[in-house]
Amino acid sequence: MRACNGKGLLTAAAIATVLLALGCAQDVTTVAGANGAAPETSLMERARNVHAEALVLDAHADIVPPGTVSSYVGPDGLSKVEPAKMRAGGVDAVVMSIAVGPGPRDADGYADAKATALTKLAAVRELTDNPNDDVVLARSADEIVAAHKAGQRALILGFQNARILGEDVTQLNDYFDAGARVFALTHLGHNDFADSSRPVYIGELGAHEPDAEHDGLSDLGVAAIKRVNALGGVVDISQLSRQAALQVIELSSAPVIASHSNIQALSNVNRNLSDEELDAIAANDGVVHIAAFKGYLIDLSDPKLDADIRAVRRRVGIAEDYDYPFELYWELDSVAEQRAFVAEVSALLGPATVARMVDHIDYAVQRMGIDHVGIGNDFNHGSGIVGFQDASEALNVTAELLRRDYSAGDIEKIWGGNFLRVLRAAEAAAEYRR
């Protein structure tokens, strides 16, 4: 593969257009202008062939139940990974996450979280039960591969935020039996099991939660990781605090994944992974899946950009310091104010691109090796990537990887092969034969 350079730094051309975040990718227009249209046409033909042969798997998307109002779905009001978009983009499989956000940790809060989880589970079952969509619920690596060979789309269930469980670790068995195979303990905010990388803002107090509540994992969290291992599920460290993530990696008896995480060295926000975490995941034989999520791809090292973001935040009356640029917008009084704030900051950041996403893939490959990198886009909870707004545009990622001299074998590993290896390892390590 052709890398930016040994340290993942931007080229001179990219620095000149930093808000476009072009990274080290060769500009398509330049190639066509210098050599005519044939080289780029040939590259796209190669990309289509490689893409068709690979098992293209997205390791994380949020479930959008019918009737859900969301600002993150496509312009058509449908999920960014709905079956027609998957088929159009040659996406063979997606991990659909039964996820909930922060909320009260009491009986009512736990009941609400569980009700949300069951609604999302029902939405996936409705989709896979519909013969018109030719979509199957896959419960193993073999079933994912079989669906690919049969030309079917496969959905794999994920689980995100142990607040769904209340304080009952045994309920993990129920979600595993329902088909969940990827398990993450946290989302935004700490819970009874683990600390999050993003402590939630408590409006009533006008302050965040403490940076750590459990100094990583609680006893419940330790028990949950052991149970996921015993069931044969894949442990997902995305959204955990650094301390919790490192504890999970050390504790897990099988390789772990980060299902949708980016690189802190290139985009310095708390939600992204440090080099220490990358190294630990590689040593664990796990996989980091890079996300097509604008807010975690943008280079925030430009002092003027940082100053401009802070000025906007001061003007709207939220804290100047931030873990990522859009943090705290939900504390604004109205949806209109929230949207205006997000739009203004988004305009400051400029567009994220497929090239910038692949900069993060480059960095992870250089740091960890080709066997430890994948793709998990976090569709339906964000995007903003020019050229990769939904599953229908997945081919553009393959083309960019080829443009940087990744081989067909490398691309097959990144798009799905590495995930399947970890899932098979988790299956082999299971203690419970169900």
Secondary structure as GFF3:
##gff-version 3
##sequence-region A 1 434
A	DSSP	alpha_helix	12	16	.	.	.	ID=ss1
A	DSSP	three_ten_helix	18	20	.	.	.	ID=ss2
A	DSSP	alpha_helix	28	35	.	.	.	ID=ss3
A	DSSP	alpha_helix	38	53	.	.	.	ID=ss4
A	DSSP	beta_strand	57	62	.	.	.	ID=ss5
A	DSSP	alpha_helix	83	89	.	.	.	ID=ss6
A	DSSP	beta_strand	93	99	.	.	.	ID=ss7
A	DSSP	alpha_helix	107	128	.	.	.	ID=ss8
A	DSSP	beta_strand	135	137	.	.	.	ID=ss9
A	DSSP	alpha_helix	141	149	.	.	.	ID=ss10
A	DSSP	beta_strand	153	160	.	.	.	ID=ss11
A	DSSP	three_ten_helix	162	165	.	.	.	ID=ss12
A	DSSP	three_ten_helix	169	171	.	.	.	ID=ss13
A	DSSP	alpha_helix	172	177	.	.	.	ID=ss14
A	DSSP	beta_strand	180	184	.	.	.	ID=ss15
A	DSSP	beta_strand	201	202	.	.	.	ID=ss16
A	DSSP	beta_strand	207	208	.	.	.	ID=ss17
A	DSSP	alpha_helix	219	231	.	.	.	ID=ss18
A	DSSP	beta_strand	234	236	.	.	.	ID=ss19
A	DSSP	alpha_helix	242	251	.	.	.	ID=ss20
A	DSSP	beta_strand	257	258	.	.	.	ID=ss21
A	DSSP	alpha_helix	275	283	.	.	.	ID=ss22
A	DSSP	beta_strand	287	290	.	.	.	ID=ss23
A	DSSP	three_ten_helix	294	296	.	.	.	ID=ss24
A	DSSP	alpha_helix	303	316	.	.	.	ID=ss25
A	DSSP	three_ten_helix	329	331	.	.	.	ID=ss26
A	DSSP	alpha_helix	335	349	.	.	.	ID=ss27
A	DSSP	beta_strand	352	353	.	.	.	ID=ss28
A	DSSP	alpha_helix	354	368	.	.	.	ID=ss29
A	DSSP	three_ten_helix	370	372	.	.	.	ID=ss30
A	DSSP	beta_strand	373	375	.	.	.	ID=ss31
A	DSSP	beta_strand	385	386	.	.	.	ID=ss32
A	DSSP	three_ten_helix	391	393	.	.	.	ID=ss33
A	DSSP	alpha_helix	395	403	.	.	.	ID=ss34
A	DSSP	alpha_helix	408	412	.	.	.	ID=ss35
A	DSSP	pi_helix	413	417	.	.	.	ID=ss36
A	DSSP	alpha_helix	418	429	.	.	.	ID=ss37
###
